[in-house]
Amino acid sequence: MGAPKVVDLFSGAGGFGRGFADSGFDVKLAIELDHSAARTYSLNFPKTLVLEEDVRDVTGKEIVKLIGSEPDVVIGSPPCEPFTAANPLRLNNPLDRLYEDEKGSLTLEFIRLIAELRPKIFVMENVPSIVETRELREALIHEFRKEGFEPIFNFLLAEEFGNPSRRARVFISNIRLNLKPLGTKVTVMEAIEDLEDRYLPNHEVWEVNERKLLKLAKVEIGDYLTMFRGHGKAIPLHVRLDPYDVAPTVLGNARFIHPFHSRYLTVREQARLMSYPDDHVFVGSKDEQYNQVGEAVPVVLSRAIASYIMVQLFDDSWNT
């Protein structure tokens, strides 16, 4: 058996795919509608066919034709905005988030494609709030079972696997992901300290005006400059990071203040907080680059999942 083939749906900038590529998988094809994220993926995965398309317009038959066979593994991260409490426009009815929200229904497209592709293993990542209610959880179970899959909900904390920022996520798969946490955590300064005065891609300092500079200088460690209101709760923005702790969750709109300098983290520093290697280059506008980082699966967690799945693929017991 050669390197197992992977199809990466809703691939973003490649955090999920990167962990699988690093673990010996052959990432054959990725689908991503966002133009800048698709360009980032293509740049960093030159051997992967990247389709800049809406998954609604792609069939499993077309994917099989493009990659030459059915994939061994399908991974993907459908949009989390319809489900997360960070979204102030989240629909009140939990089932509407899955069936009526245009982006929420993309989760059903993931299920459709794994039904058409029949991979040995699939893993779908999303925020835990996608299963926060009994109605949503039962609806997802129903949709997977309709296609012959018994879904397993794996709740994982990225910081337990060496990610320098907190990130709680659910990974819905057809196997249980029995991963072993590292037992130690990586702090902000352990992650970014060596970047001082280095010239790397995406490491340009975000210059601010004098008025903003004075505001940043007054923000104490752990404090924040402003907040935005999500769905029923307020979320701090522009937090000055504690250098000796794990960073808060990196969001698409997150802009962290450096622990010791009156400036925002660069895209590269923020990417370090999501355990991206320095040779993973982001393209697009600055906001698009920050968004690509914040919307990713942390690479160390992806790598842990991929390494575990690689063992299962070569062990017949996973299917018993």
N, C-alpha and C positions, 0 to 999 in steps of 0.2 A: 504494500500500500504506500503510495506517495504521500506528499503533504496533503492533509485534508483541505478540501475546498470550502471557502467561506463566502457567503453573500452578506453584505452589510447594508441594511435598509435604514433610511433616515440617518445617513452616515455622519452628517455634520462635518467637522474638520478632521475627524479620524481618531478620536480618543479611544473608542471601542475597538475599531479596526487595528489600531497601533498595537494594542496588547496582544491581539491574535497573531499579527505578523511577527512580533517579537518572539512569540512562543512556537514558531515553526509552521503556522498555518499559511496556506496560499489564499490570500484575499483576492478572489477572482473578479468580483464586481461590487460596486457600491452605487447606491441611488441617493441623490441629494438634490432637492429643488432649489435651495438657496445658492445663488451664483457664486458669491465669494467663498462660501464654505466648500462648494464643489471644486473651485479652483485650488483651494488649500489642499483638499484631499488629493487631487490629481498631482499636485506638485510633490507631495510627500509619499505617494504610492504610485510611482511611474509605471509599474507593471499591472496596475489594477485598472479595469475598464470602469470609468465613472460616468454614470448616466445622470445628466442634469435634467431630471424629469419628475413629474408628479407620479407617485407610486400608483395612483388610481388608474394611470394610463399604461401600466406595465403588467404583463401577465407572466406567470411562472413558466409557461411554454417558451416565451421569448427569452427569458433569462437562461433557461436550459440550452436553448439554441446558441446563445452568445458565449456561454462558458463551456459548452461541449458535453455536459452531463448534469445530473442533479447535484446540488451542493451537499456536503456532509453536514455543514453547520450554517444556520441563518441567525444573524444577530441584528439588533435594531433598537432604535430609541425613538418611537413615535413622539410627537410633541407633547410636552407635559403641561403647557399653559392651561388647557381646559380643566385640569385636575388640581393644580397647585393653589394653595391659599394665598400665594404671592400675587396671584392674578386678581385684580380688583373687579374684573368683569366675568369672573367664573360664574357659571349658571348655578342657580340655587338648587335645582333638582339634580341629584347625583346622576341619575340615568340619562338626563338630557346632556350631560357632559360627554357621555360616550356615544349616544345615538343622534343627538341633534346638533351639537357643536361641530362645525366643519372640520376643525383640527382634531377634536376628540375622536371623531369617527375614523381617523386614520389608524387608530389602534385596530379597528376591524379589518383594515386593509393589510396590516401585518399578518393577522390571522388568516386572511384569504390567501396570501402569498405562501405562507408555510404549508397550507393545505395543498396548494398547487405544486410546491417544490418537494414536499415530503422529505425534509432533511432528517438525518439521524438525531440531531440535537438542535434545538432552537433556544435562544435567550433574548427576551425582550426587556429593556430597561425603562423604568419610569419612576416618578415620585411615589412615595408610599401612599399618598392621598388618593391614588387611583383605585385603591382597595380599602379606603377608610370607612366606607359604609357597607353594611350587609348587602344592600341592593346592588352596588357596583361589583362587589366581589362575586356574588352569585351570577350576575350578568356575564362577567368575564369567563367564569367557569363554564357557563352555558355555551358561550360562543366558541370556546376552545373544544369543548366536548362534541359540539355539532360536527367538527372536522376530525374527530377521532383522537384528540389530544387530551391528556389529563394534566392540567396545569399545576405547577408547584410554585408557591410564592416564597422566594428567598429574600429575606430582608438583610441587607449588608450595610455596614458603615465603612466608608472608604478610609477614614482615618485609622481604622484598626489594621489596615494593610499597608501603612506607610505613606498615605497621602497627607500632605501638610495642611489640608483644609478639611473641615467637616462636610460630610455628604452622606445622608441617609437615602438609600434607594431600594426599590424592590426590583428584583430580577425574576421575571416569570419565565419558567422553562419547563421542559418535559423530563428533567432529571433534577434531583436534589443537589444543590451546590454546597457540599460539605467542606467549606474552606476553613483553614485554620488561621486565625488572626496572628499577627506578628508578636503582639504583646508589648511592643514599644511604639511610641508615636514620634513623628517628625515635627519639629517646631518650625515656625516661620523663619527664624534666622538660620536654622540649619538648612533650610531649603533655598534661601536667597542670598545669604551673606557673601558668598564667593562671586556674586555678580557685580559687586562694586567696581567701577572703573573698567569694566570689560566691554568690548565692542562685539555685540552679537545681534543677529536678526531679531527684530521686534523689541529691541531694548532701548528705544529712544525715549527720553524723558518727556513727559507731557508738560509743556510749559504753561503756566497760568499767570494771570495778571497780578499786580501788586496787592490789590484788594483781596483776591482769593488766597494769595500766599499768606497774608496776615491771618485770615480765618483758619487756614490749615495749621498754622503754627500754634494756635490756641487749643487745638483738639488734643486732649489727653489720651494716653493709651487706653484702649477699650471703649473710648467715647466715640461719638459720631457727629458728623456735620449736619446731617439732615435725615429725614425719614420719608418713606412713601407708604401709602395705605394700600394694603392688599385686600383680600376678601375677608373682612372682619377683623383684621389685625394690622398693626403698623410694623414696618420692617426697617431697621436702621440702614442707612446708606452712608458711604464715605467714612467708614470706621477706621480709626488708627489702630493698626494691628499690634497685638501683644507679641513681642519678639520671642518670648519663651513659651508660647502656647501654640496650639493648632489654630489656624485661621478659621473664621466663620465660613459658612457655605459660600462658594463662589457662584454668583448668579450672572446671568447675561448682562444685567445692568450694574453689576457690582464694580465699584471703583474704590479700592482700599488705599488708605494713607500709609506711607512707609513708617515703620516703627520709630525711626530716628531722624528722618528728614521731612521737611515740610513740602512734600510732593506726593503725587499719586504713584502707585506701583506702575512700572512699565508693563506692557503686554507680556514680555518675557518673564518678568518676575511673577506675574499673575499665572502664567502658564506653568511655572515651577510649582505653584500651589496646587496645580492639578496634575502634577508629576509628569508633565510633558518633557521629553528630552529636548535639549537646546537645538538639535538639528531638525526639529519639527517646526517648519516655518509657516507663519500665518500671512495671508494676503487679504486685500480689501482695505476699506477705510479703518481708522483706529477703532471706531465704535464696532464695526463688524468683526474686527480681530478680538476685541474684548468679549463680544457675544459668543464667538466661536469657542473661546476658552471656557466661558461660564456654562455653556450648554453641553459640555462634553461628559463622557464617562471618564473618570480619572484613570490615567494609563496604568498605574500600579494595580488598581482594582481589576481593570480589564485583563491585565496580564495574569493575575491570580486566577481569574475565572477561566481564561484560555488554557492555562497550564493544567488546571484540574480537568477540563473537558478533553484535552489531548490524552490524558491517562485513560479516561472513560472510553474514548473511541477505540483504544487498543485493548480494552478489557470487555469481553462479551457480557460481563455481569451487569453492565449498565442497562441492558435491555431485558433483564429478567425480573 
